[in-house]
Each structure stands twice: as C-alpha cells, then as structure tokens.
Amino acid sequence: MQKRHSDKQRYFNEQVYTTEKYVIPFIQQEKNVEASLTVLEIGCGEGGNLKPFVNLGCTCVGMDLSQSKIDNGMKFYTGVSNIDLICRDVYDTPACFGRFDLLIIRDVIEHIHDQDRFLGFIKQFLNEGAVIFVAFPPWQNPFGGHQQMCRNKFLSVLPFFHLLPRFLYKGILKTFGENDATVKGLLEIKETGISIERFEKLCRNNQYDIRRRTLYFINPNYEVKFGLKPRETYKLLSCIPYLKNFYNTCGYYLITVSI
C-alpha cells in the first residue's frame, strides 16, 4: 500500500482513470462538462483528478498545501496552458481569486479541521449555478482511518482498528513500528474523519442542497487499485442510520448553494 502512494506517477494515473470513468459521468448528471467550464480543485495533490478536465479543454486551477506535490504536478503538466497549480491555504485565498463553475473536493474533506467553517468559506469561489463534487470515505468503514498508509504490512490491511480508543490506537501503531510522522498523520485523521450523517448535516447548516448522492459498497477507486468492480450500495442499505457508515466505503455527492 505504502509503495503505491510513494509512486507519484502511478498515483496520478490512478486518479486520472477514476475521474474520467466515474467522477465526470457522475457530474454530468447535473452539470454539462465541456470546454467552457472553469474548475477548481481544493486539495489537488499532483493534480491527477484535473487531467480529464484539462483534456476536455476546461480551464483548471488546483490548490494544495504541499509545495512538493505541486512541484511534482507541474512536471506532469509541462507545456499545458489551461491549468494552474498553486501551493496555498484555502483560508489565505482572497475572494478576488476567482469564481468557478465546478469545485472538486475529492478524498479531502475527511482531512479538514472545522469542516463547518470550510463549507461556508468556499462559497466565495462559486459562480452562479456552480456545483460542488465531494467524495469521501465514511470514517467508520473498514479502512476509514487510512490505515492503508501504514508501513507495517499487517496493519495496512487490518480493518476497523482505527475505531479503537485513541490511546489504544496510538499504542498499536507504535508497537508495530510506525514512525512518528505516520502516527501523527493517522491520529489527525482520527480527529477529522467524517460520517455520512455529519456531512449531510453540515450541508444543511450551510444552506447547500444535495442534488445527487451515491453511496458505494465498493469504492470506484478500488477498480484501478485492486481490480475490484465498483458496486453501489442497495438503496435500502443506504438508508440505515449510522450503520451505513460501516459498510459504505465511499460517498459521491453533488451539492449546490440553496436558492
């Protein structure tokens, strides 16, 4: 698992594949994805999610806190004119930065502190009629703690142990030899991990309409990563409060500002 994340070209290509095959068709159900579209991704990493939009002629901007990820991304986009990758904290970005037709927050919101503030803040970057695509793994799912990032092979495939009390979770990570940086990162995700119910409540609190929602029993990311065919969760199982967080590995959402 760790090796896959350290291979930036492979990780970039995986993002391209899933966005092209699953994310864009999902967005197309509410917003026509065409060359005239302006796209902003927050937490873009190396920018793999933006590549299919760039290929379609969209004007794209990617923003990330990591300068090294931005630098790597720029290498993948050498000579490409319709994308700009910048290292910046979204909260340090003025309103005059620009407005966009589509905002992408894919596998990012579960890392963000004060998600309520974040969802309110990003409205300033939206054109009238804009849509926001959000995807995240519910915290309680078998690998919602991102433990696949562990260097220890056993821990990287051990489901649900991120749900243990913090002191036990930290103790196991230390006992199995995870370094301080990995432990710190995983404990931070334990603080910021988000459930389906919490995300939907935050949408309501910030006056967003949920235009479309699809919950996945098998995450679309898993096709290119593990050769598993994505599978949507049965509608009945998607409606069970709280428990649905344990067997849904991903949620796709399209939200818009309430009129």
Secondary structure, DSSP 8 states (H G I E B T S, - for coil): -HHHHH-HHHHHHHHHHHIIIIIHHHHHTTS---TT-EEEEES-TTSGGGHHHHHTT-EEEEEES-HHHHHHHHHHTTT--SEEEEE--GGG--GGG--EEEEEEES-GGG-SSHHHHHHHGGGGEEEEEEEEEEE--TTSTTTT-GGG-SSHHHHT--SGGGS-HHHHHHHHHHTT--HHHHHHHHHHHHH---HHHHHHHHHHTTEEEEEEEEEEE-THHHHHH----EE--TTGGGSTTTHHHH--EEEEEEEE--
